[in-house]
């Protein structure tokens, strides 16, 4: 709740928030989900962009998600949203990136793909990949605010300092 309150007090209020680990070991999935649920319970429409694909979806071959929205620019990202148990929370999976579609994963293109959602007033919470993932820069660059997940006595200081520098390099935000 404190994090949500601090974010809502920012001016301008961020529309896209990336939640990611400061290292390659820590997972940020639980934190990203908690942040998204917190906003939804407080009455804000939220889209949680999940980094991994649900295993059920992967086995059926239905992997439509962000990868498709980036690759097929005219595809309406709203059609790719999945409902959740929380009424104001929808989920957008990363989808099945291929070598070809991954070329379209840039900060500018990501912001453009998410624009219909933010224009409607949604807060987009992105579960960012691990620090050693090459796609991470696109997610950090597209966000208005980057939240780094640090675990006391586990996250190395040099990893957290490095990620603060990386986050700050994206338009000076951190």
Backbone bond lengths (Angstrom), bond angles and torsions (degrees), N, CA, C in turn:
res aa  C-N    CA-C-N  psi(-1)  N-CA   C-N-CA  omega(-1)  CA-C   N-CA-C  phi
1 X - - - 1.447 - - 1.524 111.40 -
2 X 1.331 115.89 -36.80 1.467 118.61 179.72 1.520 111.15 -64.74
3 X 1.320 116.25 -42.08 1.463 119.72 178.78 1.523 109.99 -62.83
4 X 1.326 117.29 -44.71 1.462 120.97 178.80 1.530 110.23 -59.63
5 X 1.317 117.08 -45.97 1.465 121.01 179.82 1.527 111.11 -61.38
6 X 1.327 116.85 -42.76 1.470 120.43 179.60 1.520 110.93 -63.99
7 X 1.323 117.22 -39.42 1.466 121.26 179.91 1.528 110.42 -67.75
8 X 1.327 116.99 -42.29 1.461 120.53 -178.36 1.525 112.64 -67.88
9 X 1.338 116.94 -21.97 1.464 120.72 178.26 1.529 112.84 -81.05
10 X 1.333 117.57 -13.77 1.461 120.25 -178.72 1.518 110.57 -66.19
11 X 1.320 115.15 145.27 1.452 120.22 178.08 1.523 108.49 -130.93
12 X 1.309 120.34 114.22 1.454 126.02 3.09 1.531 110.92 -76.49
13 X 1.315 114.29 153.94 1.464 120.61 -179.96 1.531 109.09 -70.19
14 X 1.337 117.72 130.23 1.471 119.47 -179.91 1.525 111.92 -66.59
15 X 1.318 114.67 139.93 1.468 120.70 177.28 1.521 110.96 -96.96
16 X 1.345 115.87 -30.65 1.462 121.34 -179.97 1.521 107.46 -124.06
17 X 1.331 115.67 123.44 1.464 122.21 -177.97 1.519 108.54 -121.65
18 X 1.318 116.35 125.28 1.460 120.81 176.05 1.523 108.52 -99.69
19 X 1.327 116.52 129.42 1.455 122.37 175.85 1.519 106.57 -115.34
20 X 1.325 116.58 115.91 1.459 119.79 -175.91 1.512 112.72 -144.66
21 X 1.311 115.65 155.72 1.462 120.11 178.95 1.528 111.07 -73.99
22 X 1.316 115.63 152.20 1.460 120.72 179.00 1.520 111.57 -82.28
23 X 1.325 117.76 -9.75 1.457 120.64 -179.07 1.527 109.41 -136.19
24 X 1.321 116.30 -175.58 1.462 120.02 -178.66 1.527 112.74 -92.91
25 X 1.324 117.77 0.84 1.460 122.33 -176.98 1.533 111.61 -102.37
26 X 1.312 116.74 -41.29 1.456 122.63 -175.41 1.522 110.93 -71.86
27 X 1.322 116.71 143.60 1.458 121.47 174.94 1.525 108.76 -101.81
28 X 1.305 115.98 143.15 1.463 120.58 179.18 1.521 111.75 -111.30
29 X 1.331 117.55 3.35 1.463 121.17 -175.42 1.525 112.33 -58.02
30 X 1.319 117.82 -46.21 1.464 120.89 -178.72 1.520 111.48 -65.46
31 X 1.323 116.60 -39.33 1.469 120.64 -179.32 1.527 109.69 -68.68
32 X 1.324 117.89 -45.07 1.466 121.01 178.80 1.527 110.45 -59.95
33 X 1.315 116.35 -42.97 1.463 120.60 179.01 1.532 110.85 -65.16
34 X 1.319 117.30 -41.63 1.468 120.83 179.07 1.527 111.12 -63.68
35 X 1.330 117.42 -41.48 1.465 121.35 178.44 1.532 109.66 -63.48
36 X 1.324 117.17 -45.69 1.467 121.11 -179.92 1.532 110.64 -62.08
37 X 1.324 117.33 -45.92 1.468 120.96 178.94 1.527 111.16 -62.46
38 X 1.316 116.89 -38.65 1.456 121.07 -179.83 1.525 111.36 -61.49
39 X 1.322 116.86 -45.74 1.466 120.40 177.65 1.532 110.85 -63.25
40 X 1.330 117.06 -43.48 1.462 120.73 -178.81 1.530 111.04 -63.82
41 X 1.323 117.85 -43.46 1.467 120.88 178.97 1.526 111.85 -65.25
42 X 1.322 116.90 -24.96 1.471 121.37 178.37 1.528 111.39 -85.74
43 X 1.339 117.46 3.25 1.461 120.90 174.89 1.508 116.54 96.99
44 X 1.330 117.44 12.65 1.460 120.99 179.93 1.526 109.83 -101.79
45 X 1.339 118.52 134.04 1.463 119.42 174.33 1.536 109.27 -69.91
46 X 1.334 115.39 132.59 1.463 120.93 -173.24 1.523 110.32 -133.85
47 X 1.329 115.06 144.17 1.462 121.70 169.69 1.522 106.54 -119.68
48 X 1.319 116.09 124.96 1.463 122.13 176.44 1.523 107.61 -99.30
49 X 1.318 116.29 116.76 1.464 121.64 176.86 1.516 107.61 -91.14
50 X 1.321 115.69 107.94 1.462 121.85 -177.63 1.524 109.87 -86.11
51 X 1.314 114.76 135.95 1.460 120.81 -179.36 1.521 111.82 -71.74
52 X 1.319 117.84 -40.00 1.465 119.41 -178.17 1.516 110.70 -100.65
53 X 1.321 115.07 160.37 1.458 121.87 178.92 1.522 107.92 -90.82
54 X 1.344 116.38 142.52 1.461 119.92 173.59 1.518 108.28 -61.56
55 X 1.336 116.60 138.36 1.461 119.37 -179.06 1.523 111.81 -63.30
56 X 1.339 118.14 -33.18 1.465 120.66 178.01 1.524 110.30 -61.95
57 X 1.328 116.65 -41.90 1.456 120.41 -179.86 1.530 110.66 -69.12
58 X 1.320 117.32 -37.12 1.460 120.73 -178.48 1.520 110.82 -64.94
59 X 1.320 117.40 -36.11 1.462 119.61 -177.94 1.520 111.73 -75.28
60 X 1.341 118.41 -27.67 1.458 119.72 179.10 1.520 112.49 -85.95
61 X 1.322 116.59 -11.30 1.453 119.82 -179.96 1.518 113.07 86.77
62 X 1.330 118.37 -1.32 1.461 122.07 179.10 1.519 108.31 -88.99
63 X 1.328 116.17 87.54 1.461 121.22 -175.51 1.516 111.37 -113.25
64 X 1.330 117.14 22.99 1.461 119.86 -179.26 1.513 109.63 -63.99
65 X 1.305 114.84 129.49 1.452 120.09 -179.25 1.516 110.15 -168.81
66 X 1.315 115.39 -146.83 1.455 122.05 -177.14 1.536 112.02 -54.64
67 X 1.315 117.08 -41.67 1.464 120.35 -179.15 1.527 111.09 -55.08
68 X 1.310 116.63 -40.81 1.465 120.38 179.78 1.528 111.33 -71.14
69 X 1.330 116.75 -38.90 1.466 120.04 179.36 1.525 111.19 -63.63
70 X 1.330 117.10 -35.07 1.460 120.55 178.95 1.528 111.42 -75.81
71 X 1.317 116.22 -40.81 1.457 121.41 -176.37 1.533 111.44 -72.41
72 X 1.328 116.13 -43.55 1.461 121.43 179.60 1.525 107.55 -105.94
73 X 1.313 117.19 89.64 1.461 122.37 -172.95 1.520 113.83 -54.30
74 X 1.303 117.64 -31.90 1.462 120.19 -176.71 1.524 112.99 -82.81
75 X 1.310 116.95 -3.77 1.461 121.27 178.63 1.526 108.87 -70.93
76 X 1.323 116.69 130.68 1.453 121.75 -179.33 1.528 109.31 -78.65
77 X 1.323 116.33 115.98 1.463 121.29 -176.36 1.532 111.10 -62.48
78 X 1.327 117.73 -26.31 1.475 120.90 178.88 1.524 111.43 -61.10
79 X 1.319 116.68 -31.93 1.472 121.12 -179.22 1.527 112.06 -71.02
80 X 1.313 117.36 -15.32 1.454 121.85 -177.53 1.527 113.00 -94.95
81 X 1.327 116.56 -5.09 1.461 120.63 -178.38 1.515 111.00 -73.69
82 X 1.323 114.69 142.87 1.460 121.39 176.24 1.521 108.49 -112.76
83 X 1.317 117.11 136.87 1.459 119.10 179.55 1.529 110.54 -71.70
84 X 1.322 115.54 159.62 1.462 120.66 174.78 1.518 107.76 -126.26
85 X 1.321 116.60 177.88 1.461 121.03 178.24 1.522 111.13 -66.36
86 X 1.314 116.82 -26.39 1.469 122.60 178.04 1.530 107.24 -82.79
87 X 1.342 119.00 120.82 1.467 121.24 -173.64 1.532 115.53 -56.31
88 X 1.319 119.19 -35.95 1.459 121.14 -177.24 1.524 113.33 -95.05
89 X 1.325 117.03 7.95 1.466 121.34 -177.69 1.523 110.79 -114.15
90 X 1.320 115.63 125.00 1.464 121.83 173.59 1.521 108.09 -117.51
91 X 1.330 115.56 158.21 1.459 120.97 -178.54 1.521 108.89 -120.00
92 X 1.325 114.83 136.00 1.460 122.37 173.16 1.517 106.36 -120.63
93 X 1.335 116.95 117.67 1.459 119.32 178.68 1.517 109.69 -83.09
94 X 1.314 115.28 157.82 1.459 119.87 179.13 1.524 110.07 -63.63
95 X 1.297 117.38 -37.13 1.456 121.10 177.33 1.514 111.76 88.50
96 X 1.289 114.94 -175.38 1.458 120.60 -175.85 1.510 113.09 -90.33
97 X 1.318 116.75 85.82 1.458 119.76 176.17 1.523 109.67 -67.63
98 X 1.311 114.63 138.44 1.455 121.53 171.69 1.528 106.34 -111.74
99 X 1.317 116.90 173.02 1.469 119.81 177.55 1.531 109.74 -58.76
100 X 1.316 116.81 -37.10 1.466 121.11 -179.39 1.526 111.84 -71.20
101 X 1.328 117.34 -47.58 1.463 119.67 -177.53 1.529 112.24 -71.68
102 X 1.318 117.58 -26.87 1.467 121.11 179.34 1.534 111.11 -63.60
103 X 1.316 117.54 -25.84 1.463 121.72 177.46 1.536 111.44 -61.68
104 X 1.326 117.17 -23.04 1.459 121.94 -178.85 1.522 112.66 -88.91
105 X 1.318 117.79 -1.47 1.459 121.52 -179.97 1.518 109.45 -83.93
106 X 1.324 114.77 85.85 1.465 122.31 176.54 1.523 107.20 -126.46
107 X 1.314 116.84 160.25 1.459 121.08 -178.73 1.532 111.34 -58.89
108 X 1.326 117.17 -45.60 1.465 120.61 -178.33 1.522 111.79 -64.03
109 X 1.300 116.21 -44.67 1.473 119.99 -178.51 1.528 110.65 -68.55
110 X 1.324 116.82 -36.01 1.463 121.24 178.06 1.531 110.18 -64.71
111 X 1.327 117.28 -45.30 1.476 120.46 177.77 1.530 110.61 -60.72
112 X 1.330 116.57 -40.64 1.458 120.74 179.50 1.533 110.96 -64.47
113 X 1.323 117.18 -41.54 1.469 121.20 179.68 1.526 111.59 -66.15
114 X 1.333 117.12 -34.02 1.469 121.33 -178.14 1.531 112.70 -87.67
115 X 1.323 117.32 -9.39 1.467 122.13 -176.28 1.533 113.63 -56.14
116 X 1.334 120.66 -42.21 1.470 118.52 178.10 1.536 112.51 -58.31
117 X 1.312 116.71 -32.56 1.467 120.36 179.94 1.528 111.04 -74.23
118 X 1.333 116.28 -45.53 1.465 119.01 -179.22 1.525 111.07 -70.01
119 X 1.336 117.62 -32.06 1.458 120.66 176.36 1.532 111.74 -63.99
120 X 1.324 116.36 -29.90 1.470 121.32 178.26 1.528 111.83 -82.98
121 X 1.331 117.42 -1.82 1.456 120.42 177.74 1.514 115.35 98.47
122 X 1.336 117.26 4.55 1.457 119.58 177.57 1.526 110.79 -71.99
123 X 1.306 115.63 144.16 1.458 121.69 166.88 1.520 104.81 -93.99
124 X 1.317 117.49 126.48 1.456 121.13 179.46 1.526 108.08 -101.47
125 X 1.327 115.93 120.73 1.464 122.15 177.61 1.524 106.71 -107.64
126 X 1.323 115.63 118.11 1.461 121.23 -177.41 1.520 109.94 -101.42
127 X 1.314 115.41 124.04 1.462 121.01 171.57 1.524 105.92 -81.73
128 X 1.325 116.21 102.55 1.465 120.79 -175.06 1.522 110.73 -78.16
129 X 1.316 116.66 150.34 1.460 120.40 177.10 1.530 111.32 -71.04
130 X 1.301 115.50 172.11 1.465 122.42 -179.93 1.524 110.96 -59.72
131 X 1.318 114.80 159.90 1.464 121.58 -175.20 1.523 113.34 -60.16
132 X 1.324 117.80 -26.15 1.461 119.75 -178.04 1.535 112.58 -90.16
133 X 1.324 118.15 4.40 1.455 122.95 -179.97 1.526 108.97 -85.03
134 X 1.329 116.67 129.68 1.465 121.10 -175.99 1.532 112.84 -68.42
135 X 1.332 118.42 -19.04 1.463 121.75 -179.99 1.530 112.07 -78.54
136 X 1.298 116.63 -13.77 1.466 121.08 -172.73 1.533 113.21 -57.39
137 X 1.325 118.19 -38.35 1.459 121.13 -178.80 1.527 111.98 -59.38
138 X 1.315 117.61 -36.53 1.465 120.51 179.10 1.522 110.30 -64.49
139 X 1.324 116.90 -43.56 1.464 120.51 179.82 1.529 111.28 -66.68
140 X 1.325 117.01 -44.49 1.466 120.30 178.73 1.524 111.09 -63.71
141 X 1.323 116.81 -40.89 1.456 121.15 -178.80 1.513 113.71 -68.81
142 X 1.319 117.64 -28.21 1.465 121.06 -178.84 1.525 112.17 -80.55
143 X 1.308 117.13 -20.18 1.468 121.19 -173.63 1.520 112.27 -81.34
144 X 1.330 114.40 151.80 1.460 121.48 171.96 1.526 110.23 -84.86
145 X 1.334 116.01 -22.43 1.460 121.95 -178.25 1.524 108.39 -147.21
146 X 1.317 116.29 133.44 1.464 121.88 176.82 1.523 108.68 -110.45
147 X 1.334 116.40 126.02 1.454 121.91 177.01 1.526 107.23 -110.51
148 X 1.332 116.41 120.30 1.461 120.97 179.98 1.524 109.97 -96.14
149 X 1.319 116.55 134.60 1.460 122.21 179.06 1.517 108.21 -95.19
150 X 1.326 115.18 117.49 1.458 122.40 178.49 1.518 108.41 -118.18
151 X 1.309 117.03 138.96 1.461 121.18 176.89 1.517 107.83 -113.74
152 X 1.335 115.05 119.77 1.465 121.15 -178.45 1.523 109.97 -55.50
153 X 1.301 115.64 137.37 1.462 124.47 178.09 1.534 112.90 65.73
154 X 1.343 116.97 9.75 1.456 119.09 177.21 1.528 111.14 -126.80
155 X 1.328 117.25 -46.26 1.456 120.79 179.80 1.527 108.85 -74.97
156 X 1.316 114.58 125.17 1.471 118.43 179.85 1.521 110.29 -71.20
157 X 1.315 114.86 143.24 1.463 121.20 -177.96 1.527 111.38 -57.68
158 X 1.309 118.42 -41.52 1.463 120.18 -177.91 1.526 111.09 -65.51
159 X 1.366 117.26 -34.31 1.462 119.81 176.71 1.526 110.72 -65.61
160 X 1.335 116.46 -44.58 1.462 119.11 -179.30 1.528 111.17 -66.82
161 X 1.323 118.04 -40.51 1.462 120.61 178.03 1.521 111.36 -64.31
162 X 1.327 116.66 -40.44 1.467 120.83 178.54 1.527 110.51 -62.76
163 X 1.338 117.35 -44.01 1.458 120.10 -178.10 1.527 111.63 -69.79
164 X 1.322 117.76 -32.66 1.466 120.23 175.26 1.526 109.32 -63.81
165 X 1.339 117.05 -40.55 1.471 120.06 177.54 1.523 110.91 -64.85
166 X 1.333 116.89 -42.59 1.465 120.60 179.44 1.522 109.88 -63.25
167 X 1.318 117.24 -47.10 1.470 120.93 -179.22 1.530 110.26 -62.62
168 X 1.317 117.10 -42.18 1.469 120.91 -179.13 1.525 111.66 -66.68
169 X 1.328 117.06 -27.71 1.465 119.95 179.89 1.521 113.07 -69.73
170 X 1.334 116.57 -18.80 1.467 121.68 177.94 1.521 107.89 -86.92
171 X 1.301 116.58 89.06 1.474 125.34 178.10 1.523 112.93 59.26
172 X 1.318 117.68 23.93 1.459 120.40 174.32 1.499 115.96 74.30
173 X 1.321 118.60 12.64 1.469 119.54 -179.49 1.522 109.95 -96.62
174 X 1.299 116.99 152.14 1.461 121.97 175.45 1.503 110.36 -160.77
